[in-house]
Amino acid sequence: MNPEFQRNLWLEASPRRLAWAGVVLLLIYGATLAATRDNPLGPLPALGGVGAAVFVACAMIWGARAAAGSVLSEISDRTWDFQRLSALDPWAMTWGKLAGGASLAWLCGLTGLLLSVIAGLQRGLPGLGVSVVFMVALAVLLQGVSLGAALIGVRKARAEGRAARAGGVLVGLVVGFMLLSWVAGSSGFQHGAGLEGFQALASARGFVDWGGKIWPADGFRAVGVCLFAAWAVIGAWRLMRLELQMQASPLVWPGFLLFVAVFAAGFPLRTGGLGAALVTAALAVALCAYAAAFAEPADRVRARQFLAAARVRDLPRAGRFAPATLAPLLLAAVLVLAAFAAGAREGTGLPQAGALIAFLLRDLGVIAFCRMGQRPERGDFAAIVALALLYGVGGIVGWSMGGAQGAALFAPLSAAPLLSLVSGLVQAGVAWALAARRIRRMD
C-alpha cells in the first residue's frame, strides 16, 4: 500500500478521531429523528436532507480543507523538505495526500450521502444516480483544487522568501474564485460570450445547448464536473512533480487550456456559429491567463532565463522557462484570429474580443511589473490595485472627457473597438517595457 496514504490515514482516521466523529454523527442523526418523530411521512425525508448537508459540510468543505492541510501541515511542522527527498513518485504522493488527508472527511460525508440516497430511493426521485455522481465529483474537484492551491502557495512562498500559511492560501483561493466568478458570471461577459443560458447548467434544470445539440442539464453538469475533477487531480499531480524537483509535463497546461476552450465554445455553437464559438473560447482562455499570472511564483531568475533564451531564439530552452501566461495568451490570440477568418455574426463581440487580447497583454505586463519588484510578497495586491485603478479610475476619467470613445482608451469596449485595440497595444508596450527592465535588473 502507498506509504503516504497509510501515514495520512493513520493521522486523520485514528481510532480516537473515528470514535469522536461517530459520536457527533449519531448526535446529528439522532436529533433529526427526534425532531421528525411526528412527521406523517416518516423521518427518512428529513434524514435525507440532513445527510446531504453532512456530505457537503464533510466531503466538500472539510475534505477540501484537509486536502490542503496535508501539505501545509508539513510546512508548519518543517517536515516537507524531508518528504520531498523521499523515494515516492509524484503520483503516489498526490493521491496519498488526497485520499489519506481527506479520509475521515470522506467517511463522515459518505454516511450522509448514503442516507440521502436511501431517502431518494424511497421517494422514487428520477436521476438519483446522476446526482450522486455529481456530488462525489464535485467533492473530488474541490479537494483537488485545494491541494493544488496549497502547492501553489508553497511555491509562491518559497520564491518570495516567506512561509506558506493555510490562511493565506485559503484567502487567495477564495478571492481568486470570487474575482473569476464575478467576471464569468457578469451579464456583459455572458452576453459577449453567448452564455446567457448558462444558468440552466448551474441549476441542473431543463436542458443545455452545447455542441449544436440539446442535452439534459443534470447529466451534462455531472459529466462536466467529472471532467473538471479529473483535470484538478492532474493539475495537483503536475504541481507535485514541480515540488519534487521533477520536470513538469509540457502537455498538461496546454491540454487543459484546449479543454477549456472546447468546453466553452460548445455553448454558442448552434445559435452563434463557429465565429461566436471561437470568441467564447478566447474569452474563457483569457480568464485562465489571468489566473495563471497570479498563481505562478514571481521568479525573476527564471524570467531572465526565458528572456535570454528567447533573445537567441533557443526555442527548446525558452519553452522550458516560459511563463504559464504565455500559452493562454497565444491560444486566445489564435482563437480570435481564427474567429475573424471564420467570420462571426453580428452581435458576437468579435471586434471587442480583438481589443480584449490587447488589454490582456497590457494587464499581464502590469501584473509582471508589480510582482517582479523588490517586495514580491506584496506584488499580488499591488497588481490588483493597479488594474482596479486603470479600469475604474481610468474608465471614469475617459468617460468624463469623451464618453464611450474616451472610456474605450482604458477598457475594451464595443463602442470603439479599433480605438480600444490601439490604446491597449500602446499601453501593453509601455507595461512590458517597464516589466522587462525590472526583470533584467539584478538584485
Buried (B, 14 or more C-beta within 10 A) or exposed (E): EBBBBEBBBEBBBEEEBBEEBEEEBEEBBEEBBEEBEEEEEEBBBBBBBBBBEBBBBBBBBBBBBBBBBBBBBBBEEEEBEEBBEEEBEBEBBBBBBBBBBBBBBBBBBBBBBBBBBBBBEEEEEEBBEBBBBBBBBBBBBBBBBBBBBBBBBBBBBBBBEEEBBBEBBBEBBEEBEEBBEEBBEEEEBBEBBBBEBBEBBEEBEEBBBBBEEEBBBBBBBBBBBBBBBBBBBBBBBBBBBBBBEEEBEEEBBBEBBBBBBEBBBBBBBBBBBBBBBBBBBBBBBBBBBBBBBBBBBBBBEBBBBBBBBBEEEEEEBBBBBBBBBBBBBBBBBBBBBBBBEBEBEEEBBBBBBBBBBBBBBBBBBBBBBBBBBEEBBEBBEBBBEBBEEBBEEBBEBBBEEBEEBBBBBBBBBBEBBEBBBBBBBEBBEEBBEBBBEBBEEEE
